C-alpha cells in the first residue's frame, strides 16, 4: 500500500470517529420578514450541534442572549419583546455558523385556520378558486401594507407529528396577497388600521377538512365520544386497501391480456384523500406552529362536519382545548365563523357552533346568514366576514370601548297566553328588520308541529304568534339549510339562527 492510500485510510478512520458538526438551523416560521408578538416572551428555536453554544443578538436590546443546545441538538429560548412599532430589526444567531434575520417587526400575531372558506384566496387561481373575492382586482391593487406580514403554510398531511412546515414570511403586497387567505387578510387589515401596529398572519388551512383532522391523536383516543371517528377512519382505510388490491389485480390481468401493452388501459388508481383522516393536519400543519408565540386564532370551518353536527358540540371545544394546551398560552382568543346558508348544509351545525360559542371560554362567533350564497359553498363576500372577526378582536381582545361585536343572540323566552316573547343578548341599542316583515320565525305547540309565525319587534324583544298555535311552547328562527332571515341589531349585525326546543 503506497503512502497516499495509507493516508486516505487513516483520514477515513479518523473521520468515522469524529462527530459531525451540524450547522444552526431555523424552522420556516423563524425567518426574514416575520412579526413577533409585542410585549411578550416569544420563543425562538431551532437545531444545532449537541451542546453547542449559541449567541443571539436581538436588534432591540444591547445584551446578547446566550444559550446552549440540548444534547439532542434542539434548542429553544424565550426572549422579551418591546411594544409594537414600525421599526424593522435584525436578529443575529451566531454559533458554528451565523444566521442574520432581516426586516423583523414587533406587533400582533394571529393564526388563521380552517377549511376552504378560510383558504379561499383574495384573487383568482386555477382550479377551485376561479372567482376571487368581491372586487378582487381593486382589493389586490390596494393591498400595499408592508407592515402586515403573511405566511401561508403549505398543505401537508402526516401520520406522525412534524416539527417544521414549508412556507415563508412575505410583506403584504399586490403580488403576495393574491393567493393569501381572504378572510385572514381582511381581518388583519382592519386590525392594522385600528391598532396602528404591525400585524402578522399565519394561514394554515385546507379545503374539505374536518375538525378531527386538526385535533391530536391523543385527544381523540382519550375521549370515548370520539371513538366512532377513529373507527370510521379505520373502515375507510380498509376500503381503500381493498380498492387498491383490486386495482393491482385488474392491472395484472390487463398486462397478461395485452402482452404488457397498457397504453389503452382505462384503469384508474384509487386516490386516497389523506387530509380527510383524523389528526393528520394537526401533525403536519399545526404541531410545528405551537412554539410560535401569538395573540389568538381565527377559525372558519364546519361544513365538512355538518353530518355529525351533534358530535361537533363536543369535538370542536375539545379541539380548541387541545390547541390551547399545546400552545401553553392560557385561554387565548379563539374567534370563529358560523357557516353560511347553503343548499348542502343543515341548521344543526350552526346550532352546534352557537352552543360552542357559549361553552368555549374567551371565544366569539361571527354570523353570516346575510352574506351566504345558496348555490356556492364559497361565498365571495369575505370582506364582511373578516371585518366581523376583527370586531370581536377589537372589542374583546384589544378592549376598544363601546364597540358592539355581535348580532342578537337568543337568551330566553316567555309565554304570554298565545304569544311567545323572545329576549336577546347584544340588542341593547334595539332590534331592526331589513324589509317590511320579519321573516324565518316558526312557532309550535305541544304537538311539535311548526307553523310560520307572525313576528314583531317590541323594543329589545321579538313577539311571535300564529292563529294555528293557541298554546305555544317552542319557537325556531332561520332553522333550515338556506334561511333568509332579516333580524339585526341597530349596529346592522345579524341575529344567529336558533331554536328554543331540543326536539
VENHUHU-V682909 format. One record per residue. N is the residue number from 1. D_LAST is the distance of its C-alpha to the last C-alpha in Angstrom with 2 decimals. Layout:
n=N d_last=D_LAST
n=N d_last=D_LAST
//
This chain:
n=1 d_last=90.76
n=2 d_last=91.87
n=3 d_last=91.19
n=4 d_last=88.31
n=5 d_last=86.45
n=6 d_last=86.87
n=7 d_last=85.59
n=8 d_last=82.55
n=9 d_last=81.75
n=10 d_last=82.08
n=11 d_last=79.76
n=12 d_last=77.14
n=13 d_last=77.33
n=14 d_last=77.15
n=15 d_last=74.24
n=16 d_last=72.26
n=17 d_last=72.74
n=18 d_last=71.93
n=19 d_last=68.33
n=20 d_last=66.94
n=21 d_last=66.48
n=22 d_last=63.00
n=23 d_last=62.64
n=24 d_last=60.08
n=25 d_last=57.00
n=26 d_last=54.01
n=27 d_last=50.43
n=28 d_last=49.57
n=29 d_last=47.66
n=30 d_last=50.83
n=31 d_last=53.03
n=32 d_last=54.82
n=33 d_last=52.94
n=34 d_last=50.16
n=35 d_last=48.61
n=36 d_last=48.45
n=37 d_last=46.13
n=38 d_last=48.14
n=39 d_last=48.99
n=40 d_last=47.75
n=41 d_last=48.91
n=42 d_last=48.27
n=43 d_last=48.73
n=44 d_last=51.45
n=45 d_last=51.69
n=46 d_last=53.21
n=47 d_last=55.62
n=48 d_last=59.35
n=49 d_last=61.97
n=50 d_last=61.29
n=51 d_last=62.45
n=52 d_last=63.60
n=53 d_last=64.29
n=54 d_last=62.37
n=55 d_last=63.41
n=56 d_last=60.86
n=57 d_last=62.20
n=58 d_last=59.63
n=59 d_last=60.78
n=60 d_last=59.63
n=61 d_last=61.46
n=62 d_last=64.99
n=63 d_last=64.61
n=64 d_last=63.50
n=65 d_last=60.76
n=66 d_last=62.29
n=67 d_last=60.23
n=68 d_last=60.83
n=69 d_last=58.78
n=70 d_last=57.23
n=71 d_last=59.01
n=72 d_last=56.56
n=73 d_last=57.41
n=74 d_last=54.21
n=75 d_last=54.39
n=76 d_last=52.16
n=77 d_last=52.99
n=78 d_last=51.28
n=79 d_last=53.32
n=80 d_last=53.06
n=81 d_last=52.42
n=82 d_last=53.57
n=83 d_last=51.85
n=84 d_last=50.86
n=85 d_last=53.52
n=86 d_last=54.80
n=87 d_last=57.59
n=88 d_last=57.56
n=89 d_last=58.65
n=90 d_last=60.02
n=91 d_last=59.15
n=92 d_last=61.82
n=93 d_last=61.03
n=94 d_last=64.35
n=95 d_last=65.10
n=96 d_last=66.95
n=97 d_last=65.86
n=98 d_last=64.86
n=99 d_last=61.75
n=100 d_last=61.55
n=101 d_last=58.22
n=102 d_last=58.82
n=103 d_last=57.05
n=104 d_last=54.51
n=105 d_last=52.60
n=106 d_last=50.90
n=107 d_last=47.66
n=108 d_last=43.86
n=109 d_last=42.19
n=110 d_last=38.63
n=111 d_last=36.88
n=112 d_last=35.03
n=113 d_last=32.77
n=114 d_last=29.96
n=115 d_last=29.93
n=116 d_last=31.47
n=117 d_last=30.52
n=118 d_last=32.32
n=119 d_last=35.11
n=120 d_last=35.58
n=121 d_last=39.21
n=122 d_last=40.86
n=123 d_last=43.19
n=124 d_last=43.34
n=125 d_last=43.71
n=126 d_last=44.51
n=127 d_last=41.67
n=128 d_last=38.10
n=129 d_last=38.97
n=130 d_last=40.94
n=131 d_last=39.95
n=132 d_last=40.18
n=133 d_last=38.55
n=134 d_last=39.20
n=135 d_last=42.98
n=136 d_last=43.41
n=137 d_last=47.18
n=138 d_last=47.56
n=139 d_last=45.22
n=140 d_last=47.25
n=141 d_last=50.52
n=142 d_last=49.65
n=143 d_last=48.30
n=144 d_last=51.41
n=145 d_last=50.13
n=146 d_last=52.34
n=147 d_last=50.78
n=148 d_last=47.35
n=149 d_last=47.43
n=150 d_last=45.07
n=151 d_last=44.56
n=152 d_last=42.62
n=153 d_last=41.87
n=154 d_last=42.80
n=155 d_last=39.95
n=156 d_last=40.43
n=157 d_last=38.62
n=158 d_last=39.95
n=159 d_last=39.22
n=160 d_last=41.08
n=161 d_last=40.98
n=162 d_last=43.59
n=163 d_last=45.66
n=164 d_last=46.32
n=165 d_last=45.03
n=166 d_last=46.86
n=167 d_last=47.15
n=168 d_last=49.26
n=169 d_last=49.12
n=170 d_last=50.18
n=171 d_last=51.01
n=172 d_last=48.67
n=173 d_last=50.66
n=174 d_last=50.31
n=175 d_last=51.17
n=176 d_last=48.73
n=177 d_last=45.71
n=178 d_last=45.44
n=179 d_last=43.70
n=180 d_last=41.84
n=181 d_last=38.12
n=182 d_last=37.68
n=183 d_last=34.80
n=184 d_last=36.89
n=185 d_last=40.01
n=186 d_last=38.64
n=187 d_last=37.00
n=188 d_last=40.34
n=189 d_last=42.45
n=190 d_last=40.75
n=191 d_last=41.11
n=192 d_last=44.74
n=193 d_last=45.53
n=194 d_last=44.06
n=195 d_last=45.17
n=196 d_last=48.54
n=197 d_last=48.54
n=198 d_last=48.41
n=199 d_last=45.01
n=200 d_last=44.39
n=201 d_last=41.48
n=202 d_last=40.70
n=203 d_last=38.50
n=204 d_last=37.04
n=205 d_last=34.51
n=206 d_last=34.08
n=207 d_last=32.22
n=208 d_last=29.50
n=209 d_last=28.99
n=210 d_last=26.02
n=211 d_last=25.51
n=212 d_last=26.62
n=213 d_last=29.95
n=214 d_last=30.51
n=215 d_last=29.79
n=216 d_last=32.57
n=217 d_last=32.98
n=218 d_last=33.33
n=219 d_last=29.99
n=220 d_last=28.18
n=221 d_last=30.14
n=222 d_last=29.69
n=223 d_last=25.89
n=224 d_last=24.61
n=225 d_last=21.22
n=226 d_last=23.36
n=227 d_last=25.36
n=228 d_last=23.48
n=229 d_last=24.68
n=230 d_last=28.24
n=231 d_last=28.08
n=232 d_last=27.07
n=233 d_last=29.99
n=234 d_last=32.31
n=235 d_last=31.21
n=236 d_last=31.86
n=237 d_last=35.18
n=238 d_last=36.21
n=239 d_last=35.44
n=240 d_last=37.45
n=241 d_last=40.34
n=242 d_last=40.36
n=243 d_last=40.53
n=244 d_last=43.28
n=245 d_last=45.25
n=246 d_last=45.02
n=247 d_last=46.19
n=248 d_last=49.24
n=249 d_last=50.02
n=250 d_last=50.09
n=251 d_last=52.08
n=252 d_last=54.65
n=253 d_last=55.01
n=254 d_last=55.55
n=255 d_last=58.18
n=256 d_last=60.10
n=257 d_last=59.84
n=258 d_last=60.87
n=259 d_last=63.48
n=260 d_last=61.48
n=261 d_last=61.13
n=262 d_last=57.43
n=263 d_last=57.98
n=264 d_last=56.31
n=265 d_last=53.35
n=266 d_last=49.92
n=267 d_last=48.12
n=268 d_last=45.66
n=269 d_last=44.91
n=270 d_last=41.19
n=271 d_last=39.80
n=272 d_last=37.86
n=273 d_last=35.48
n=274 d_last=36.24
n=275 d_last=34.06
n=276 d_last=30.86
n=277 d_last=31.56
n=278 d_last=30.26
n=279 d_last=32.47
n=280 d_last=35.24
n=281 d_last=34.89
n=282 d_last=34.59
n=283 d_last=37.86
n=284 d_last=39.70
n=285 d_last=38.43
n=286 d_last=37.15
n=287 d_last=39.11
n=288 d_last=42.39
n=289 d_last=41.21
n=290 d_last=40.34
n=291 d_last=43.95
n=292 d_last=43.97
n=293 d_last=43.48
n=294 d_last=41.11
n=295 d_last=39.21
n=296 d_last=35.65
n=297 d_last=33.32
n=298 d_last=31.60
n=299 d_last=29.01
n=300 d_last=27.57
n=301 d_last=25.49
n=302 d_last=22.06
n=303 d_last=22.50
n=304 d_last=23.52
n=305 d_last=20.54
n=306 d_last=17.93
n=307 d_last=17.33
n=308 d_last=16.67
n=309 d_last=14.63
n=310 d_last=12.76
n=311 d_last=16.31
n=312 d_last=17.69
n=313 d_last=16.16
n=314 d_last=18.82
n=315 d_last=21.33
n=316 d_last=22.13
n=317 d_last=22.88
n=318 d_last=24.88
n=319 d_last=26.85
n=320 d_last=27.68
n=321 d_last=28.82
n=322 d_last=30.84
n=323 d_last=32.64
n=324 d_last=33.35
n=325 d_last=34.78
n=326 d_last=37.01
n=327 d_last=38.26
n=328 d_last=39.06
n=329 d_last=38.85
n=330 d_last=36.27
n=331 d_last=32.95
n=332 d_last=34.30
n=333 d_last=32.42
n=334 d_last=29.69
n=335 d_last=28.56
n=336 d_last=26.33
n=337 d_last=25.14
n=338 d_last=21.63
n=339 d_last=22.04
n=340 d_last=23.05
n=341 d_last=21.65
n=342 d_last=22.85
n=343 d_last=22.43
n=344 d_last=21.85
n=345 d_last=18.96
n=346 d_last=15.20
n=347 d_last=13.23
n=348 d_last=11.61
n=349 d_last=15.16
n=350 d_last=15.86
n=351 d_last=12.96
n=352 d_last=14.42
n=353 d_last=17.74
n=354 d_last=16.80
n=355 d_last=15.61
n=356 d_last=18.86
n=357 d_last=20.94
n=358 d_last=20.17
n=359 d_last=20.63
n=360 d_last=23.79
n=361 d_last=26.88
n=362 d_last=29.19
n=363 d_last=26.93
n=364 d_last=25.95
n=365 d_last=24.04
n=366 d_last=25.44
n=367 d_last=23.35
n=368 d_last=24.79
n=369 d_last=22.96
n=370 d_last=26.38
n=371 d_last=28.48
n=372 d_last=26.70
n=373 d_last=28.00
n=374 d_last=25.89
n=375 d_last=28.56
n=376 d_last=29.63
n=377 d_last=27.56
n=378 d_last=30.45
n=379 d_last=30.73
n=380 d_last=34.31
n=381 d_last=33.84
n=382 d_last=33.97
n=383 d_last=36.06
n=384 d_last=33.19
n=385 d_last=31.03
n=386 d_last=34.00
n=387 d_last=34.84
n=388 d_last=31.41
n=389 d_last=31.50
n=390 d_last=34.95
n=391 d_last=33.77
n=392 d_last=31.61
n=393 d_last=34.66
n=394 d_last=37.11
n=395 d_last=35.20
n=396 d_last=33.71
n=397 d_last=36.30
n=398 d_last=39.44
n=399 d_last=38.80
n=400 d_last=39.76
n=401 d_last=39.76
n=402 d_last=37.86
n=403 d_last=35.90
n=404 d_last=32.35
n=405 d_last=30.51
n=406 d_last=26.91
n=407 d_last=25.25
n=408 d_last=22.90
n=409 d_last=19.94
n=410 d_last=17.31
n=411 d_last=18.09
n=412 d_last=16.85
n=413 d_last=16.37
n=414 d_last=18.59
n=415 d_last=18.32
n=416 d_last=21.81
n=417 d_last=22.14
n=418 d_last=20.63
n=419 d_last=20.13
n=420 d_last=17.79
n=421 d_last=19.86
n=422 d_last=18.60
n=423 d_last=20.67
n=424 d_last=21.41
n=425 d_last=23.43
n=426 d_last=26.29
n=427 d_last=27.00
n=428 d_last=30.13
n=429 d_last=32.35
n=430 d_last=30.07
n=431 d_last=27.73
n=432 d_last=29.01
n=433 d_last=27.95
n=434 d_last=29.65
n=435 d_last=30.62
n=436 d_last=30.93
n=437 d_last=27.35
n=438 d_last=24.14
n=439 d_last=21.91
n=440 d_last=18.35
n=441 d_last=16.63
n=442 d_last=14.15
n=443 d_last=13.19
n=444 d_last=11.36
n=445 d_last=12.21
n=446 d_last=11.02
n=447 d_last=11.17
n=448 d_last=8.10
n=449 d_last=10.90
n=450 d_last=11.62
n=451 d_last=15.34
n=452 d_last=17.61
n=453 d_last=18.52
n=454 d_last=21.91
n=455 d_last=21.92
n=456 d_last=24.96
n=457 d_last=26.13
n=458 d_last=27.57
n=459 d_last=29.32
n=460 d_last=26.98
n=461 d_last=23.83
n=462 d_last=22.04
n=463 d_last=21.67
n=464 d_last=19.26
n=465 d_last=19.60
n=466 d_last=19.85
n=467 d_last=22.24
n=468 d_last=19.68
n=469 d_last=17.38
n=470 d_last=19.56
n=471 d_last=17.23
n=472 d_last=14.53
n=473 d_last=11.64
n=474 d_last=9.71
n=475 d_last=11.41
n=476 d_last=11.18
n=477 d_last=14.42
n=478 d_last=15.87
n=479 d_last=12.65
n=480 d_last=14.58
n=481 d_last=17.28
n=482 d_last=20.16
n=483 d_last=19.44
n=484 d_last=22.55
n=485 d_last=21.75
n=486 d_last=24.77
n=487 d_last=23.91
n=488 d_last=26.24
n=489 d_last=28.04
n=490 d_last=31.79
n=491 d_last=32.51
n=492 d_last=30.94
n=493 d_last=28.16
n=494 d_last=24.85
n=495 d_last=21.56
n=496 d_last=18.81
n=497 d_last=15.71
n=498 d_last=12.66
n=499 d_last=9.47
n=500 d_last=9.35
n=501 d_last=5.69
n=502 d_last=3.80
n=503 d_last=0.00
//
